[in-house]
Amino acid sequence: IRVDPTDENTIYTMGLMLNVSNDGGKTFRTLDGMHVDHHGLWIDPANPSYLINCNDGGIVISYDKGENWMQFTHNLPAVQFFTINYDLGEPFKVYGSVQDHGSYSGVIDLSRGRDRIPARPFDYAPGGEGSNHAIDPRDPNLVYSAGFYGSLSRANLTTGDRKSILPRTFDTEPPLRGQWLAPFILSEHNPDIIYHGMQYLYQSNDQGNTWKRISPDLTHNVPEKIGDIQYQTLSTISESPLYFGLIYAGTDDGRLHVTRNGGTTWTELTPKLAPDRWISRIVASKFKIGRVYVTQNGKRDDDFQVYIWKSEDYGETFQDISANIPLGPVNVIREDPFNGDILYLGTDTGVYISTNGGKSWEILGNLPTVYVHDLIIHPRDNIIVIGTHGRGVWALDANTINKANERRRFYR
């Protein structure tokens, strides 16, 4: 809510739409001519006809109290990315989904040098605004994408073929519940194998043509908490790169499970973590078979405590490695592909790095203060790419971190 600083009867409200009242809130009308989903409004105290509004489409300005709006940020990196993933093409592409604008892919061009990555337009990609992506490591033109609430599709960019591969259920089974950003992964042991998370974990051995359910409902499954927006769903999945069948699954209602035999039996690890807090990411280590990292996020409950956990024994015990991270939600953790002591953390305020396994952390690079929703480290080209919710995509040469002690600078 914003009030005109020169007229207490002029009130603006923001939500899906931007509305204005000129009679102290007795009546409202909608202001048109801009994108929906409004986050902020500035009113010039010296000239209340001058407004600046930010929304899911960017930033717009008005000089007549919102009757007409002008978009002036086409060249500003104000895109809100949810997810980031990569292919193994040369040069490699990154894929991500964008708030209200579908999915995009863009080339990370290293031809000018690792410290001169150019900013280039991204192209539309398979998927929607609430999509995770996975790309077959053998063929960069085979792209999988999960739509919001758990839909899943496979696209061949060479032929243009696209197919829905969502697991089917019988009428006698409970309806599937999928997260807005439903998690799925391709197995690192065989990319024909897909794991897809709803309230259950599903496995396909044939690129999504057929499926089997390999877990019970891994959520608390309290009916009165399900609601119209999907809740009590899997929020993150991680498979061990070192041992086939070792899989961790976390949920948005704070439950954590592990299976060491491909889903035949599951063990709950939840009591070791913060109760009922959204599990934002799990990473099974590529350096030690029993090592696993877990992050939780409590902002939906007005809890801004930092939750970062590390286990060396398959989750039997966990160590808090939040150390000196400032209060705030944690969205993603990644393990460096070349050095097991180096960890990267994406939070609501930026990227942090630890070079000692989580004993201490420091800010990474020259990023603005920004919500970092996702990040990857390309395993071949050793480039860090981050997806921000409001400042687009940024890239950083990781050679300066894990192969040399040089300056660290992000490039948009």
BELVENVEN-V103744 format. One record per residue. N is the residue number from 1. RES is the residue in one letter. PHI is phi in degrees with one decimal (none if undefined). Layout:
# BELVENVEN-V103744
n res phi
N RES PHI
N RES PHI
This chain:
# BELVENVEN-V103744
n res phi
1 I none
2 R -130.9
3 V -117.5
4 D -55.1
5 P -66.8
6 T -111.0
7 D -150.9
8 E -65.5
9 N -88.1
10 T -98.3
11 I -126.3
12 Y -113.2
13 T -122.8
14 M -121.9
15 G -166.5
16 L -59.4
17 M -116.4
18 L -102.2
19 N -118.5
20 V -135.9
21 S -120.5
22 N -110.9
23 D -129.2
24 G 73.0
25 G 98.4
26 K -68.8
27 T -136.1
28 F -132.0
29 R -134.8
30 T -87.8
31 L -89.6
32 D -103.8
33 G 93.6
34 M -148.2
35 H -68.8
36 V -84.8
37 D 67.1
38 H -101.0
39 H -115.1
40 G -160.4
41 L -145.7
42 W -112.9
43 I -114.0
44 D -64.1
45 P -65.5
46 A -90.9
47 N -150.1
48 P -66.8
49 S -76.8
50 Y -93.2
51 L -123.8
52 I -123.8
53 N -121.3
54 C -115.4
55 N -147.5
56 D -68.4
57 G -99.4
58 G 128.7
59 I -127.0
60 V -130.6
61 I -128.0
62 S -134.9
63 Y -111.2
64 D -136.3
65 K 60.6
66 G 92.1
67 E -72.7
68 N -136.9
69 W -127.8
70 M -127.6
71 Q -85.9
72 F -130.8
73 T -117.0
74 H -60.6
75 N -102.5
76 L -92.0
77 P -78.6
78 A -115.1
79 V -76.2
80 Q -103.5
81 F -87.4
82 F -92.3
83 T -135.6
84 I -142.4
85 N -146.2
86 Y -137.5
87 D -112.5
88 L -111.9
89 G -69.9
90 E -127.0
91 P -68.2
92 F -82.1
93 K -108.3
94 V -112.5
95 Y -120.7
96 G -162.7
97 S -103.9
98 V -123.5
99 Q -51.7
100 D 68.1
101 H -131.7
102 G 81.0
103 S -115.7
104 Y -137.3
105 S -134.7
106 G -148.7
107 V -83.5
108 I -97.8
109 D -92.4
110 L -102.4
111 S -65.4
112 R -88.4
113 G 122.5
114 R -70.3
115 D -102.9
116 R -135.4
117 I -74.2
118 P -78.1
119 A -83.2
120 R -131.7
121 P -62.6
122 F -92.4
123 D -107.4
124 Y -60.7
125 A -134.9
126 P -57.5
127 G 114.4
128 G -127.2
129 E -75.7
130 G -110.9
131 S -123.6
132 N -94.5
133 H -129.4
134 A -142.6
135 I -118.8
136 D -58.5
137 P -66.3
138 R -87.7
139 D -148.0
140 P -67.0
141 N -92.6
142 L -103.8
143 V -119.7
144 Y -104.3
145 S -144.7
146 A -104.5
147 G -82.1
148 F -62.9
149 Y 66.9
150 G 106.1
151 S -62.9
152 L -143.8
153 S -142.7
154 R -124.9
155 A -126.9
156 N -105.0
157 L -71.1
158 T -75.8
159 T -93.0
160 G 83.6
161 D -73.4
162 R -135.3
163 K -143.1
164 S -75.2
165 I -126.8
166 L -62.8
167 P -56.7
168 R -96.0
169 T -123.6
170 F -91.0
171 D -60.7
172 T -81.8
173 E -94.0
174 P -61.8
175 P -60.5
176 L -72.8
177 R -115.7
178 G -121.6
179 Q -68.3
180 W -51.2
181 L -107.0
182 A -62.3
183 P -80.7
184 F -150.2
185 I -142.1
186 L -91.8
187 S -63.7
188 E -72.4
189 H -90.7
190 N -161.3
191 P -70.0
192 D -75.3
193 I -91.5
194 I -119.9
195 Y -112.4
196 H -130.4
197 G -105.6
198 M -116.3
199 Q -84.0
200 Y -109.8
201 L -103.0
202 Y -109.5
203 Q -131.5
204 S -119.5
205 N -103.8
206 D -137.9
207 Q 63.8
208 G 94.4
209 N -73.0
210 T -134.9
211 W -137.0
212 K -137.0
213 R -85.5
214 I -117.8
215 S -150.8
216 P -75.9
217 D -62.6
218 L -93.7
219 T -98.6
220 H -70.3
221 N 53.1
222 V -94.6
223 P -54.3
224 E -71.2
225 K -99.8
226 I -72.1
227 G 70.8
228 D -75.6
229 I -89.2
230 Q -56.1
231 Y -144.6
232 Q 61.7
233 T -136.5
234 L -69.1
235 S -112.3
236 T -160.7
237 I -135.2
238 S -145.1
239 E -106.8
240 S -64.7
241 P -71.8
242 L -99.5
243 Y -147.5
244 F -67.0
245 G 98.0
246 L -91.2
247 I -132.7
248 Y -111.5
249 A -136.9
250 G -120.1
251 T -124.1
252 D -74.8
253 D -104.2
254 G 89.5
255 R -97.7
256 L -131.5
257 H -131.1
258 V -135.9
259 T -124.8
260 R -108.1
261 N -134.6
262 G 70.1
263 G 103.8
264 T -63.3
265 T -135.3
266 W -125.7
267 T -119.8
268 E -85.2
269 L -113.4
270 T -54.0
271 P -59.1
272 K -79.8
273 L -109.0
274 A -70.2
275 P -66.8
276 D 66.1
277 R -95.6
278 W -50.2
279 I -87.5
280 S -86.1
281 R -161.6
282 I -125.7
283 V -132.7
284 A -81.0
285 S -67.9
286 K -93.9
287 F -106.4
288 K -143.6
289 I -63.1
290 G -89.5
291 R -84.7
292 V -150.0
293 Y -113.7
294 V -136.9
295 T -119.5
296 Q -126.5
297 N -138.9
298 G -109.6
299 K -65.5
300 R -69.6
301 D -112.9
302 D 57.3
303 D -111.3
304 F -108.3
305 Q -65.0
306 V -89.2
307 Y -120.2
308 I -135.2
309 W -123.4
310 K -135.6
311 S -125.9
312 E -109.4
313 D -136.1
314 Y 63.0
315 G 91.1
316 E -63.4
317 T -134.9
318 F -128.0
319 Q -111.1
320 D -75.7
321 I -116.5
322 S -69.3
323 A 45.9
324 N -101.1
325 I -67.9
326 P -63.9
327 L -54.0
328 G 152.8
329 P -66.0
330 V -109.4
331 N -106.2
332 V -157.1
333 I -128.1
334 R -135.1
335 E -96.4
336 D -61.6
337 P -72.5
338 F -117.3
339 N -139.1
340 G -69.1
341 D -86.0
342 I -97.8
343 L -126.8
344 Y -120.5
345 L -133.1
346 G -105.6
347 T -125.5
348 D -72.5
349 T -122.9
350 G 150.4
351 V -113.3
352 Y -118.2
353 I -131.5
354 S -121.7
355 T -108.8
356 N -134.5
357 G 71.2
358 G 100.8
359 K -71.2
360 S -152.9
361 W -135.4
362 E -144.3
363 I -63.1
364 L -105.3
365 G 77.0
366 N -112.0
367 L -64.2
368 P -69.3
369 T -66.8
370 V -153.9
371 Y -76.0
372 V -98.0
373 H -84.1
374 D -156.2
375 L -155.5
376 I -135.5
377 I -122.1
378 H -66.2
379 P -72.3
380 R -95.6
381 D -92.3
382 N 58.0
383 I -115.1
384 I -87.1
385 V -125.6
386 I -118.9
387 G -107.0
388 T -104.6
389 H -97.7
390 G 136.9
391 R -130.3
392 G 75.6
393 V -110.1
394 W -128.2
395 A -132.4
396 L -143.3
397 D -72.1
398 A -79.9
399 N -58.4
400 T -73.0
401 I -107.6
402 N -102.0
403 K -129.5
404 A -161.8
405 N -101.7
406 E -121.7
407 R -67.7
408 R -121.0
409 R -143.1
410 F -84.1
411 Y -127.3
412 R -84.5
